[in-house]
Amino acid sequence: MLVHRRVVMPFEQLGRLPLAVESVGLNPDQERIVRPDGYPYYHWLQTMSGRGRIAVEGRSHPLPSGSGILLFPGVAHTYEAEEGRWETAYLTFGGAAADSILAAAGVHQSTFFQWPADAAAGRLIEQMLERLEQGGDVFGIEASTSAYHFLLAMTRYPTSQPGRKNGDPDRLEQLRTVIEWMESRCSDPSVGMDQIAGVLNLSSRRVNGLFRETFGQSPYAYFIQLRLRKAKEMLTSSSPLSVREVAERVGFRDASHFIATFRRHVGMTPEQFRRLH
């Protein structure tokens, strides 16, 4: 019989590390949870198999396979299986820099995420749990690093925010098409609004409206955030790329423009970000 697997990190790490994991787990038969006062830390919940439903911000939303939600601290919520067995994975975390890390990724409130069936991101929590179960992470450093890379991976797939107009699945599928196109063109500095709209054979005005309704920002602002997320991945990887090389790989014509844009959105220069993370 499958059992509930869970690793709880030392509580004191939450105040010491910039990004600190409180718990990570896999629940093969998720029970009903009611939290009128929310959870005290950031709470990630995703469906591994089956189907659940969560009520948050006064609205009820399904959580099918391949989807999850990041709940901000103190947000009231209730969740339960819709029918049969619902297998979930979860991560709770805090830390002094958690707010700024999420804000830099464009996540400012509780947000739903959905990813393609073949995306590796859907197994990251399970992989994190397996590593932590082996022990040895006394100071929570590996958990912190894993959580950081998990957040970078997940912020590629936001779909909507509770209380915001979500739209229908067809529209989300349309947007998935153009977002995947954006990912494939990140290194091209010539991409503009006309090309983005052309992917969907819609007017620039219509595509702008779709993005604003779903993500609360314009398509080009979303594209800049995507480029910056990829830049962060490169800056924190083991590859010794210079800032100029990173700028070129994420579609900036010169390093000075990249540095200025990065500083404006992230609050620090690329080199400062690299040293911090």
Sequence and secondary structure as in RCSB ss.txt:
>XXXX:A:sequence
MLVHRRVVMPFEQLGRLPLAVESVGLNPDQERIVRPDGYPYYHWLQTMSGRGRIAVEGRSHPLPSGSGILLFPGV
AHTYEAEEGRWETAYLTFGGAAADSILAAAGVHQSTFFQWPADAAAGRLIEQMLERLEQGGDVFGIEASTSAYHF
LLAMTRYPTSQPGRKNGDPDRLEQLRTVIEWMESRCSDPSVGMDQIAGVLNLSSRRVNGLFRETFGQSPYAYFIQ
LRLRKAKEMLTSSSPLSVREVAERVGFRDASHFIATFRRHVGMTPEQFRRLH
>XXXX:A:secstr
    EEEE  TTHHHHSSSEEEEEEEESS   EEETT  SSEEEEEEEES EEEEETTEEEEE TTEEEEE TT 
 EEEEESSS  EEEEEEEE TTHHHHHHHTT  S EEEE  TT GGGGHHHHHHHHHHT   TTSHHHHHHHHHH
HHHHTT EEE TTS    HHHHHHHHHHHHHHHHTTT TT  HHHHHHHHTS HHHHHHHHHHHHSS HHHHHHH
HHHHHHHHHHTSSS   HHHHHHHTT SSHHHHHHHHHHHHSS HHHHHHH 
